[in-house]
Amino acid sequence: MLPAVLREERQFRLLFLGQALSVVGDRMTQVVLPFAVLSIGGSVTDVGIVAAAGFLPFIFLGLIGGVVADRIERRRILIASDVVRLVSQAAAGVLLVTGTAEVWHLAALTAAFGAADAFFSPAFTGLLPQTIAEPHHLQPANALRGMSYSTGSIVGPVLAGLLVAGVGEGGALIADAATFGVSVLCLLSLRPRLVARGDPEPFATDLRGGWREVRARTWVWSFLLATVVYHVVVLPSIWVLGPVLMKDEFDGATSWAVITAAFGLGSIVADLLLLRWRPRFALRAAGVGLALASCQAVIIGSGLPLAAIAAVEFFAAIGVSAFFTLWETSLQEHIPGDAISRVSSYDYVASAGMMPLGVIVAGPVSVALGIHATLAWMSAIGIASALALLAVPVVRNLPRAVVPGTAAPDPAVP
């Protein structure tokens, strides 16, 4: 039986269906792209350069994307972003299929994809509440969005393997481009609720206004700091050190696939739980989830048998999903609709924008300290950051909003 939010919220259903398919395509591309680089003679360094090209635009464009999404219709931004990503993926696919692709082509097209994503992400965060008529459906909507990522992380790599074997890397990227076409069709039919906006301000004024919205809420900037720590310190254990450890001490990609699958299943279980469970203090539960999520690194480097690592990662994934879903729901509940994209853009800059720093540093640090010690310190720092976050009174005690974007001021200001 479909969740109530999908049955009763037609506008959200359109938004979700289009995005769920494109998420699968994105997760497929994450597997395909490194092999595409290697297939044209690229080195491991070239793989890193192409991957970084997709993250770097968030550093330069993330905040701008938030301002733009609070100034003009968000649906149009999503459509334009999907069209750019469709064209970039299709172009990369055609270059690979015709045998004319070079590394710089893939890096440039990946950067174009990332630039479109920098505008898409804050606009999507702001648009989602506009597709919800009943406030109690907001958290389930975010949980379903999280589930699409979790499911995509399992289904995408499987489809990637099948497509690469059947039609090659270029054909797989063209298939991803087609998913953006479906998303565009769904968005063209979307009729979201309108958001009241004030008179247009100069761009710089709106940019400063976003920072004022962040600075005025202790719970927002506290969570952003904790998010930076998680993405810079903890997540490189997944992107860099985990695969290296699996290669050196286990069965390489096969072992890593087992752990990744267990993590994906844990995420799905958490998302199903969050469809129904509505904690009274969402940020408190999100902080606990962040502490659990930060255990990922030490679990991977624990020296336990593979089955035990996968089992514990299953529970760590529940923390990850709870953290992201409840944090994003809190933003949408408490931040005014005409400022939500600017505030959420700081979240994306703190996550995707900061991730390259941790990925670059993780390797040299692990060489100096040893991979197991580095993984243990990653979790120790992440857990300490989460506990510091939970020590902030307003984080523990922020109530749920009855109507999104119209909550009372924070109950405590230091």
C-alpha positions as CSV (number, residue, x, y, z in Angstrom):
1,M,0.0,0.0,0.0
2,L,1.3,3.4,-0.9
3,P,2.2,5.8,1.9
4,A,-0.4,8.4,2.6
5,V,1.8,11.2,1.4
6,L,1.9,9.7,-2.1
7,R,-1.8,8.9,-2.2
8,E,-3.0,12.2,-0.9
9,E,-0.4,14.7,-2.2
10,R,-0.6,14.7,-6.0
11,Q,1.9,17.5,-6.5
12,F,4.5,15.8,-4.3
13,R,3.8,12.5,-6.1
14,L,4.7,14.2,-9.4
15,L,7.9,15.6,-7.9
16,F,8.9,12.4,-6.2
17,L,8.3,10.1,-9.2
18,G,10.5,12.2,-11.5
19,Q,13.3,12.6,-8.9
20,A,13.3,8.9,-7.8
21,L,14.2,7.8,-11.3
22,S,16.9,10.4,-11.8
23,V,18.4,9.5,-8.4
24,V,18.8,5.9,-9.6
25,G,20.5,7.3,-12.7
26,D,22.8,9.4,-10.6
27,R,23.9,6.5,-8.4
28,M,24.5,4.5,-11.6
29,T,26.7,7.3,-12.9
30,Q,28.8,7.3,-9.7
31,V,29.9,3.7,-10.6
32,V,30.1,4.3,-14.4
33,L,32.1,7.5,-14.5
34,P,35.4,6.2,-12.9
35,F,35.4,3.3,-15.4
36,A,34.6,5.7,-18.2
37,V,37.8,7.7,-17.4
38,L,39.9,4.5,-17.2
39,S,38.4,3.2,-20.4
40,I,39.9,6.1,-22.4
41,G,43.3,5.7,-20.9
42,G,42.9,8.0,-17.8
43,S,44.9,7.4,-14.7
44,V,43.8,7.1,-11.0
45,T,44.7,10.8,-10.6
46,D,42.4,11.6,-13.6
47,V,39.6,9.7,-11.9
48,G,40.0,11.9,-8.9
49,I,40.1,15.1,-11.0
50,V,36.9,14.2,-12.8
51,A,35.2,13.3,-9.5
52,A,36.3,16.5,-7.8
53,A,35.0,18.5,-10.8
54,G,31.5,17.5,-9.8
55,F,31.8,18.7,-6.2
56,L,33.8,22.0,-6.7
57,P,30.9,24.0,-8.2
58,F,29.1,23.8,-4.9
59,I,31.9,25.9,-3.3
60,F,31.5,28.7,-5.8
61,L,27.8,28.5,-6.8
62,G,26.0,26.9,-3.8
63,L,25.2,30.2,-2.1
64,I,24.3,31.9,-5.4
65,G,21.9,29.0,-6.2
66,G,20.2,29.6,-2.9
67,V,19.6,33.3,-3.6
68,V,18.3,32.6,-7.1
69,A,15.9,29.9,-5.8
70,D,14.4,32.4,-3.3
71,R,14.0,35.1,-6.0
72,I,12.4,33.2,-8.9
73,E,10.0,30.3,-9.4
74,R,11.8,27.1,-8.1
75,R,10.1,24.8,-10.5
76,R,11.7,26.6,-13.4
77,I,15.1,26.3,-11.8
78,L,14.6,22.5,-11.4
79,I,13.6,22.2,-15.1
80,A,16.6,24.3,-16.3
81,S,19.0,22.3,-14.1
82,D,17.6,18.9,-15.3
83,V,17.9,20.1,-18.9
84,V,21.6,21.0,-18.4
85,R,22.3,17.7,-16.7
86,L,20.5,15.8,-19.5
87,V,22.6,17.5,-22.1
88,S,25.9,17.0,-20.2
89,Q,25.3,13.3,-19.6
90,A,24.1,12.8,-23.2
91,A,27.2,14.6,-24.5
92,A,29.5,12.5,-22.4
93,G,27.8,9.4,-23.5
94,V,28.0,10.3,-27.2
95,L,31.7,11.1,-26.9
96,L,32.4,7.8,-25.2
97,V,30.3,5.8,-27.7
98,T,32.0,7.5,-30.7
99,G,35.5,7.0,-29.2
100,T,36.3,10.7,-29.2
101,A,36.1,11.3,-25.5
102,E,39.2,12.8,-23.6
103,V,39.6,13.2,-19.9
104,W,39.2,17.0,-20.1
105,H,35.9,16.4,-21.9
106,L,34.6,14.3,-19.0
107,A,35.9,16.7,-16.4
108,A,34.3,19.7,-18.1
109,L,30.9,18.0,-18.5
110,T,31.0,16.7,-15.0
111,A,31.6,20.3,-13.8
112,A,28.6,21.4,-15.8
113,F,26.6,18.7,-14.2
114,G,27.8,19.8,-10.7
115,A,27.0,23.5,-11.5
116,A,23.5,22.6,-12.4
117,D,23.2,20.5,-9.3
118,A,24.4,23.5,-7.2
119,F,21.3,25.4,-8.4
120,F,19.0,22.4,-8.3
121,S,19.6,21.3,-4.6
122,P,18.6,24.4,-2.7
123,A,15.7,25.0,-5.1
124,F,14.4,21.4,-4.5
125,T,14.6,21.8,-0.7
126,G,12.5,25.0,-1.0
127,L,10.1,23.5,-3.5
128,L,9.3,20.3,-1.6
129,P,7.2,22.0,1.1
130,Q,5.3,23.8,-1.7
131,T,4.0,20.5,-2.9
132,I,2.6,19.5,0.5
133,A,-0.9,20.5,1.5
134,E,-1.0,18.8,4.9
135,P,1.8,19.8,7.3
136,H,2.0,16.3,8.9
137,H,3.0,15.0,5.5
138,L,6.3,17.0,5.4
139,Q,8.5,14.5,7.3
140,P,7.2,11.5,5.4
141,A,7.9,13.4,2.2
142,N,11.5,13.9,3.3
143,A,11.7,10.2,4.4
144,L,10.6,9.1,0.9
145,R,13.1,11.4,-0.6
146,G,15.8,9.7,1.6
147,M,14.4,6.3,0.6
148,S,14.9,7.1,-3.1
149,Y,18.6,7.8,-2.3
150,S,18.9,4.6,-0.3
151,T,17.2,2.5,-2.9
152,G,19.2,4.2,-5.7
153,S,22.4,3.3,-3.9
154,I,21.4,-0.4,-4.2
155,V,19.7,-0.5,-7.6
156,G,22.0,2.0,-9.3
157,P,25.2,0.0,-9.1
158,V,23.5,-3.1,-10.3
159,L,22.0,-1.4,-13.3
160,A,25.4,0.2,-13.9
161,G,27.1,-3.2,-14.1
162,L,24.4,-4.5,-16.5
163,L,24.5,-1.5,-18.8
164,V,28.3,-1.3,-18.9
165,A,28.4,-5.0,-19.8
166,G,25.6,-4.6,-22.4
167,V,26.1,-1.1,-24.0
168,G,29.3,0.2,-22.5
169,E,30.0,3.2,-20.3
170,G,28.8,5.7,-23.0
171,G,25.4,3.9,-23.3
172,A,25.0,3.9,-19.5
173,L,25.5,7.7,-19.4
174,I,23.0,8.1,-22.2
175,A,20.5,6.1,-20.1
176,D,21.1,8.4,-17.2
177,A,20.4,11.4,-19.5
178,A,17.0,9.8,-20.3
179,T,16.1,9.8,-16.6
180,F,16.4,13.6,-16.5
181,G,14.0,13.7,-19.5
182,V,11.4,11.9,-17.4
183,S,12.0,14.3,-14.5
184,V,11.5,17.3,-16.8
185,L,8.1,15.9,-18.0
186,C,7.0,15.5,-14.4
187,L,8.1,19.0,-13.5
188,L,6.3,20.5,-16.4
189,S,3.0,19.1,-15.0
190,L,3.8,20.3,-11.5
191,R,1.6,23.1,-9.9
192,P,3.2,23.8,-6.5
193,R,1.7,26.1,-3.9
194,L,2.9,29.7,-4.3
195,V,5.2,31.3,-1.8
196,A,4.7,35.0,-0.8
197,R,7.8,36.9,-1.7
198,G,8.6,40.5,-0.8
199,D,9.7,43.2,-3.2
200,P,13.0,42.3,-5.1
201,E,16.1,43.3,-3.3
202,P,19.6,43.8,-4.7
203,F,21.4,40.5,-5.1
204,A,24.0,41.3,-2.5
205,T,21.3,42.2,0.0
206,D,19.5,38.9,-0.5
207,L,22.9,37.1,-0.1
208,R,23.5,38.8,3.2
209,G,19.9,38.1,4.2
210,G,20.5,34.4,3.9
211,W,23.5,34.7,6.2
212,R,21.4,36.7,8.7
213,E,18.8,33.9,8.7
214,V,21.5,31.4,9.5
215,R,23.3,33.5,12.1
216,A,20.0,34.4,13.9
217,R,19.3,30.7,14.7
218,T,21.7,29.0,17.0
219,W,20.4,25.5,16.1
220,V,21.0,26.2,12.4
221,W,24.6,27.3,12.6
222,S,25.4,24.6,15.2
223,F,24.1,21.9,12.9
224,L,26.0,23.4,10.0
225,L,29.3,23.2,12.0
226,A,28.6,19.6,12.9
227,T,27.7,18.9,9.2
228,V,31.1,20.2,8.1
229,V,32.9,17.9,10.6
230,Y,30.9,14.9,9.5
231,H,31.6,15.5,5.8
232,V,35.3,16.5,6.1
233,V,36.3,14.1,8.9
234,V,34.0,11.1,8.8
235,L,32.8,10.6,5.3
236,P,36.3,10.2,3.7
237,S,36.2,6.8,5.5
238,I,33.5,5.8,3.0
239,W,34.9,7.5,-0.1
240,V,38.6,6.8,0.3
241,L,39.8,4.7,3.2
242,G,37.1,2.1,3.3
243,P,37.7,0.8,-0.3
244,V,41.5,0.9,0.3
245,L,41.1,-1.2,3.5
246,M,38.8,-3.7,1.7
247,K,41.4,-4.1,-1.0
248,D,44.3,-4.6,1.4
249,E,42.7,-6.8,4.0
250,F,39.5,-8.4,2.5
251,D,38.2,-9.3,-0.9
252,G,38.3,-5.8,-2.5
253,A,35.3,-4.6,-4.4
254,T,33.2,-7.7,-3.4
255,S,33.7,-7.1,0.3
256,W,32.9,-3.4,-0.2
257,A,29.8,-4.2,-2.1
258,V,28.5,-6.3,0.9
259,I,29.1,-3.4,3.3
260,T,27.5,-0.9,0.9
261,A,24.5,-3.2,0.4
262,A,24.0,-3.6,4.2
263,F,24.3,0.2,4.6
264,G,21.7,0.7,1.9
265,L,19.3,-1.7,3.6
266,G,19.7,0.0,7.0
267,S,18.9,3.3,5.3
268,I,15.7,1.9,3.8
269,V,14.6,0.6,7.2
270,A,15.2,4.0,8.8
271,D,13.3,5.7,6.0
272,L,10.3,3.3,6.5
273,L,10.4,4.1,10.2
274,L,10.4,7.8,9.6
275,L,7.3,7.6,7.4
276,R,5.4,7.0,10.7
277,W,7.6,7.9,13.6
278,R,7.4,11.7,14.3
279,P,9.8,12.4,17.3
280,R,8.6,15.3,19.5
281,F,12.1,16.9,19.3
282,A,13.3,16.3,15.8
283,L,16.7,18.0,16.2
284,R,17.5,16.0,19.4
285,A,16.8,12.8,17.5
286,A,18.9,14.1,14.5
287,G,21.8,14.8,16.8
288,V,21.7,11.2,18.2
289,G,21.5,10.0,14.6
290,L,24.6,12.0,13.8
291,A,26.5,10.4,16.7
292,L,25.5,6.9,15.4
293,A,26.4,7.9,11.9
294,S,29.9,9.0,13.0
295,C,30.6,5.4,14.2
296,Q,31.0,4.3,10.5
297,A,34.7,4.9,10.3
298,V,35.8,3.0,13.4
299,I,33.4,0.1,12.5
300,I,35.1,-0.2,9.1
301,G,38.6,-0.2,10.7
302,S,37.6,-2.4,13.7
303,G,39.2,-5.6,12.4
304,L,35.9,-7.5,12.9
305,P,34.9,-10.2,10.3
306,L,33.2,-8.8,7.2
307,A,29.8,-10.0,8.3
308,A,30.0,-8.2,11.6
309,I,31.2,-5.0,9.9
310,A,28.2,-5.2,7.5
311,A,25.8,-5.8,10.4
312,V,27.0,-2.9,12.4
313,E,27.1,-0.6,9.3
314,F,23.4,-1.5,8.9
315,F,22.6,0.2,12.2
316,A,25.0,3.1,11.5
317,A,22.9,3.7,8.3
318,I,19.8,4.2,10.5
319,G,21.6,7.1,12.2
320,V,22.6,8.6,8.9
321,S,19.1,8.6,7.5
322,A,17.6,9.9,10.8
323,F,20.1,12.7,10.8
324,F,19.6,14.0,7.3
325,T,15.8,13.5,7.2
326,L,15.0,15.2,10.5
327,W,17.5,18.0,10.0
328,E,16.1,18.8,6.6
329,T,12.5,18.6,7.9
330,S,13.4,21.0,10.7
331,L,14.7,23.5,8.2
332,Q,11.5,23.3,6.2
333,E,9.3,23.5,9.3
334,H,11.0,26.6,10.9
335,I,12.6,28.6,8.1
336,P,10.2,31.0,6.2
337,G,9.3,29.8,2.7
338,D,10.9,32.9,1.0
339,A,14.3,32.2,2.7
340,I,14.5,28.4,2.9
341,S,16.6,28.0,-0.3
342,R,19.2,30.5,0.9
343,V,19.5,28.8,4.3
344,S,19.6,25.3,2.8
345,S,22.4,26.5,0.3
346,Y,24.7,26.8,3.4
347,D,23.9,23.2,4.2
348,Y,24.9,22.1,0.7
349,V,28.1,24.2,0.8
350,A,28.9,22.7,4.2
351,S,28.4,19.1,2.8
352,A,29.1,18.7,-0.9
353,G,31.3,21.8,-1.0
354,M,33.6,20.8,1.9
355,M,33.8,17.1,1.0
356,P,36.8,17.5,-1.5
357,L,38.9,18.8,1.4
358,G,38.4,15.7,3.5
359,V,38.9,13.4,0.5
360,I,42.2,15.0,-0.4
361,V,43.6,15.0,3.2
362,A,42.4,11.5,4.2
363,G,45.1,9.6,2.2
364,P,48.2,11.5,3.5
365,V,46.9,11.3,7.1
366,S,46.3,7.6,6.9
367,V,49.9,7.1,5.6
368,A,51.2,9.1,8.6
369,L,49.1,7.5,11.3
370,G,48.1,4.2,9.8
371,I,44.7,3.4,8.3
372,H,43.2,1.8,11.4
373,A,44.3,4.6,13.7
374,T,43.0,7.2,11.2
375,L,39.6,5.5,11.0
376,A,39.3,5.4,14.8
377,W,40.2,9.1,15.1
378,M,37.7,9.9,12.4
379,S,34.9,8.4,14.5
380,A,36.2,9.9,17.7
381,I,36.1,13.4,16.3
382,G,32.7,12.9,14.7
383,I,31.1,11.6,17.9
384,A,32.6,14.4,19.9
385,S,31.2,16.9,17.4
386,A,27.7,15.3,17.7
387,L,27.8,15.3,21.5
388,A,28.8,19.0,21.5
389,L,25.9,19.6,19.2
390,L,23.5,17.9,21.6
391,A,24.9,20.0,24.4
392,V,23.3,23.1,22.8
393,P,20.0,23.7,24.7
394,V,18.0,24.9,21.6
395,V,19.1,21.8,19.6
396,R,17.7,19.5,22.3
397,N,14.5,21.5,22.9
398,L,13.4,23.0,19.6
399,P,9.7,22.0,19.2
400,R,8.1,20.9,16.0
401,A,6.3,23.5,13.9
402,V,2.6,23.1,13.3
403,V,2.7,24.9,10.0
404,P,5.9,24.9,7.9
405,G,7.7,28.2,7.8
406,T,5.5,29.8,10.5
407,A,7.1,28.5,13.7
408,A,7.6,30.6,16.8
409,P,11.2,32.0,17.5
410,D,13.7,29.7,19.0
411,P,12.9,28.8,22.6
412,A,16.4,29.6,23.8
413,V,19.0,32.1,22.6
414,P,22.4,32.0,24.2
